[in-house]
Amino acid sequence: MNSELQTILGDILIIDDQKIPVSQIKYTGDESTYIVWSIIYEVPALSANDDVLASVVTVDIDIFSDKNFLKIVKEIKKLMKANGWTWNSDSAEMFDESTGLYYKTCTFEKERMI
């Protein structure tokens, strides 16, 4: 799944001519708008004859910005849906006092055969 997500999200997303850095787990750059993704868990979804045949993978995509990020959220949802992922939920819109950035987490799921 890591390689699939890397292919979908890449290292840079371009939304309205804005280049947005994308990192897995941790962002170490200095841009004020960026995206971080991580696989948060995988659980069995289908079993037969004492074997797991399919699982559901859940990924969090965190959007950080010092300005309005709702267009980025909308574009992430379109991109993930186009690649077979199902939107599961969004966190509340939050603000981190230490960084001065607003952020939101979007959660997606995808079933995969094992």
Secondary structure, DSSP 8 states (H G I E B T S, - for coil): -HHHHHHHH-SEEEETTEEEEEEES---S--SSEEEEEEEEEEEEEEETTEEEEEEEEEEEEEEESS--HHHHHHHHHHHHHTT-EEEEE---EEETTTTEEEEEEEEEEEEE-
